[in-house]
């Protein structure tokens, strides 16, 4: 039986190429919204962090209707750190829209997602988006996409994939680069004609591969997945199995069954092969599990997820200010929250350490882990994290480290600082090309060499540069590399920072704190251009005399300080420092707070005595 009434498609692309904006227009023209309804910009980015940062973090499902066809659409993240979200949802679809910016062309994440789609044999539609940009290079971008497909060993059929030219912001599309229709009809027609209807068997129950897990306090774990064959019914007894685990759980029951209509989950009595459904009622459900008939156990193979490349240590906050600002502060609460995150994030790894209050967390990159930290912080958790470190591998007796493909688009007169920085970070130039009036530089560089580089890159390019990275492969260890060439200004005593103390300290370096900020001994309050740490007393007050009063501090002028973001703090912290994270504050501190003990430890490290 052919499901002529259904198409399942994913939209995949590099970050900021317009996926979510195009999905907005597809829903608007697909009957999801009322005619007079106020449509929110990027409605699929429902998470607070997504709206604040302007990026998609979690893959989400929606649907639109075109004529008599229901089109299930999966909007995916574009940032390389959330590639796991893309990998797992591709098992739910039969085709993919490969979106690319008409000016920027294919970038590192474009290569990654296209490679995954080609490996799964999905039908592809190339979408050249933002054709209304004044710096659009439509013909060159099409050629770059075809060269990329050839480089990825695409078949002749995949090389003949149709091309649609879109302006996602205006909701228009065309099959030719020089003309735009009034709506997205050419895109919808191409989806219906290119993505083949599923040839399905509607007899029997399941199997259904779980590609996503949601959670609700009232019903527990909620599974999302595509029915591979047969029919699934609400209140039906099923079995749960896994391709990588011989154990089978019987007597499970699907309590609630939903299909996705637009932005809503609509209850249904049954769904058949090809449908993407949402269901609840099965405890202990995990991504990669297969729900099937008890009479026919047939686990479906899940995609192989790329391994993490960066690790951090999450531990209970033990600073002098511990438990003052957080709601969840104990080891048990921290452990439960980290292991709960594994239920929905397939590219995350969490394990216990030899210390009861510390946990090893591995992810795809700094942003991947920083989003987890920020999410937990907003939920009321208080903890501390170590500096990010890369995960090494020993291959054939040789130590290997992860390297990344680094692509920078910079003005032509600003390439010098980038070459210099890449040289210091043991980067190797792959190619250099002109893109309009800018230069595109592509390097292979060790992942650890990129820690903390983003702020330096923006400074070197005066805010005009654009940098993108994605994991490339493991290569032999490149040798020692200095992570940071600045020292820290460390608070000498516990108290409250005052103007007089800060005025004396600012001559030593750049400060992070302002008058009235509570500090403790061992807390980092700034940095110095010297390579060694300096102890400063920001709580020092002026002694009172017959001719002086403490009120005269008001005349002292302090250099304005900039508040560091979470990512900037993670980039800044050294190996002997920790970042204290609370719902209200971010504090950088030394692992050893006492200045004398810290000096002894540093002397022992240098001399071995």
Secondary structure, 3 states (H helix, E strand, C coil): CECCCEEEEEEEECCCCCHHHHHHHHHHHCCCCCCCCCCCCCCCCCCHHHHHHCCCCCCEEEEEEECCEEEEEEECCCCHHHHHHHHHHHHHCCEEEEEEECCCCCCHHHHHHHHHHHHCCCEEEEEEECCCCCCCCHHHHHHHHHHHHHHCCCCHHHHCCCEEEEECCCCEEECCCCCCCCCCHHHHHHHHHHCCCCECCCCCCEEEEEEEEEEECCCEEEEEEEECCCEEECCCEEEEEECCEEEEEEEEECCEEEEEECCEEEECCEEECCCEEEEECCCCCCCCEEEECCCCCCCCCCCCCCCCCEEEEEEECCCCCCCCCCCECCHHHHHHHHHHHCCCCCCCEEEECCCCCEEEEEECCHHHHHHHHHHHHHCCECEEECCCEECCEEECCEEEEEEEEEEEEEEHHHHHHHHHHHHHCCCEEEEEEEECCEEEEEEEEEHHHHCCHHHHHHHHCCCCCEEEEEEEEEEECCCCCCCCCCEEEEECCCEECCHHHHHHHCCCCEECCCCCCEECCCEEEEEECCCCCEEECCCCCCCCCCCCCHHHHHHCCCCCCCCCCHHHHHHHCCCCEEEEECCCCEEEEECCCCHHHHHHHHHHHHHCC
